[in-house]
């Protein structure tokens, strides 16, 4: 093999790798990219601070709008608990545009009571989810939630 053949082979390999990387990036850009986060916190209105809330947020860092139609929690036994009573700044179904987000929240004490009534105790790991209009489910990382929250108070 001559030096020219080696150079041609290296350039061809480089071109193949580069075109593959570009194709993967383009495919990802065209695919829905919804990030979900489940957290606890408080919201404020002026000088007022709310009771503890569980927040379920969806963000769209992608380049494609996605229509979200369902939301809730996946329990440790893999049961899906749909959120039917929540507060939000949007109405569902909701088209989440690129580079935007939406959030729902519910009272943490009510969630803890509901989980206890379903037989959960301790600190189960919950996963938040949003579903889109075509059946894709986007999940958060597991979040440890204390079912004793607000008990006795």
N, C-alpha and C positions, 0 to 999 in steps of 0.2 A: 504494500500500500504506500502510495507516494504522499509527501507532505500536502499536496493539493487535495488528495482524496480525504485525508484526515480533516483538513479545514472545512471541506464541503460537508462532511459527515457531522462535524461539531455544529456548524451553522444550521444544518437541517434539523438536528436534535433541538437546538436552542429555539428555532422557529416553531417546532411542534409543541414544545413545553409552553412557550409563550402563548400560542393560539389556544391551547387547552385552558390555561389560566384565564384568558379573556373570555372564553366561552362559558366557563363556570361562573365568573363574575356577572356576565350578562344574564345567565339563567337565574342566578340568585336575585338580581335586580328586578326581574319580571315576576318572581314568586312572592306571595304574601310573606310579610316579616313582622308578625305581631309579637311583642314582648309583654309578658304578664307579670305583675308584681302583687303579692299579697303582703300586707303589713298592718300594723296597729299604730294608732296615733290619735290626735285630736285635731279638730278644725276650729278656727277662730272666726268670730264675726265682731269686728270692732274690739272692744275690751273683753268680750265674752269668750269663754273657752268651753267647748263641748265636753260631754262625757266621753270616755274612751270609745273609739270607733275602730272597726275593721275595714280597711280600704282594699279594694280590688281595682287595680289600674291596668289599662291596656295602652301601650304606646306603639306607634307605627314608624320605626326608623327607615322603613323601606321606601320604595318608589311607586307603590301601587296602593290605591284606596281599597279598603276591605270593609264589607258590611257585616257588622257584628250583630248577632240576633239572640244569643243566649249567654248566660253567665252564672257562675256559682262556685261551689266547692266540690272537690273530690275528697271523700272521706277515706280513712285508713283501710276500710273494707272495700274500697273502690266504688262505693255508691256515689252517684252524683247528686248533690243537693243544690237544686236550682234556687237562685236568689229570686224571690217574688216580691219581697218587701224590703226595699232599699231606698236610699236617697242618692241623687245624682244630679249633675249639671247637664245631662243629655237624656234623650229618650231612645229606647230600643225598639226596633232595629236601628242601629246607628252606623253611618258610614264614617269610618275613621280614615281621615285623609293622611297622605304621607307627611311625616314630620309633625304629627299631632298626637294627642292622647285623650283618653276619657277615664273617668273614675266613678265608681259607686262606693257607697259606704253604708254600714249598718252598725247599730249599737252592739258593742262587744259583749255587754252583759246579756242581751237577748240571744246572741249567738251561743254563748256559754250555756244558758238555760236550755236552749234547743238541743244542743249536743248532749247534755246530761239526760234530757228526756228521751233521747235515742239510745241511751245506754253507754255513751262514751264517758270516760273519766281520765284523770291525769292530764297529760300534755300530748294529745294526738297530733300527728303531723298532717296538716291540711294542705291541699294544693288548690290554688285558685285557677279558674278557667274561664275563657270566653270561647264561644263557638261562632263560626261565621255562617252565612246563608247557604253555603254549599257543603256544609258538614265537617269542615276542618275544625279541630279543637286546638287551642293554644293554652299552654299550661305554665303556671308559675313554678318556682322552686318550692319544695316543701317548707311549710311555716309551722313551727311548734306553737300551738295555742292552748292555754291553760283553761280547761273546762271548769275549774273552781273560780274563775274570774267573777267577781261580784257576788259570790255566794255568801249568804249571811249578812248582806249589807244593804 
